């Protein structure tokens, strides 16, 4: 099974920033689309951001203007830059590489926004 390397979570005060990373084997990185999800216990999983093709991106309304998804082709890594974090952003964040019916999930990284 392909393993994605996900990292970057932590504890941050409201208004702070974090950058999440999700690396994949190059053969997957070059062709698969990538989603970032977040999960809060007792609540439905939420799609936060997506990147497809060469430039196409999409964001949930709740994070639009604060989060940015991007990729570094030299490092086979997709990033989620999270700025102006709010307590309601607290969740476990998961990356997902997918192509048609095939997908691979990261293990998840905890983001906690609290003062």
N, C-alpha and C positions, 0 to 999 in steps of 0.2 A: 504494500500500500504506500502511495506517495504521502510523505509527511511535509506539511507546510510549517515554516518556522515563523511564529508569531510572537511579537514582543512590543514593549513600549508602554504598557499600562502602569498605573500607580495612583498615588494620592496627590491631589492638587486642590488648592483653594479656589473658590468661585472667581471667575475672571482669568484664571490661569490657562496654560496651554500644555498639551501633550501631543506627541507624534507616535502613532502606532505603525508598525512595520509588519509586512507579511511577505516572506521570500518563498519562491517555488523553483523547482528544476526548470532550466531554461526552455526545454521543449514544451513545457506547460505554460510558462510565463509568456512566451511569444505568441500564443494562439488563444488562450482562454480569457474570457471576461472575468472580472473580479467584482465581488460585492463585499461590503462591510455590513454586518448585522450587529444588533445589540439585544441583550436579553436581561430583563429584570425578573427576579423571582415572583411568581404569581401573575405575571403579565405576558402578553403575547410578544413573540420575537418581532423585532422591527427592522426593516431594511433601511439603512442609514445613507449609504452612498454606493454608486456603481461606476465602473469605468469599462468601456468596450471600444473595440476598434482601435484607432490611433489617437483620437481626441475626445470622443463622446463621453460625457459624464452626466450623472444625475444625482440629486440629493433629496432627502426627505425635507418637508417644509420646516420641521422642527430644528434642523441644523443648517439650513440654507443661509449662506453668508458668513457662517462661522467655521464650517468644516470644509476641507479641500482634499480630494482624492487625487493621487498622482502616481507615476511610476518612474523608476530608474532602470533603464534598459541594461546598463553596465553591471548592476547589482542584482538583477532578476527580482526586484523588490517593488511592491506596491505600498504606498504610504497613505495614512489618514491623518492629516494635520488638523488638530482640534484646537480652536482658539476661543477665547471668551467662554470658557466652560461654565456650565450651570449645574446646580445640584441634580436636576432632572436628567442630566447626561450620565449619571451614575449607572453602570451596568457592566456586564461581561460582554466584551466586543469580540466578534468572530469574523475572520476573513473566509471567503469562499471563492475558489477558482472554479469556473464551470464552462463546459462546451457541450451543447446539445444535452444529452441525457447523462453525461459524466460530470461529476463534481468532486471537489476535495475541500475539506474544512480544516481550518486551523483549530488549535486546542482551546483558544480563547485567552483573553487577557483582561484582568479586572481594572476598571477605571472608576475611581471614587472621587467625587467632587464635594468637598465639605470644609467648613471652617471650624 
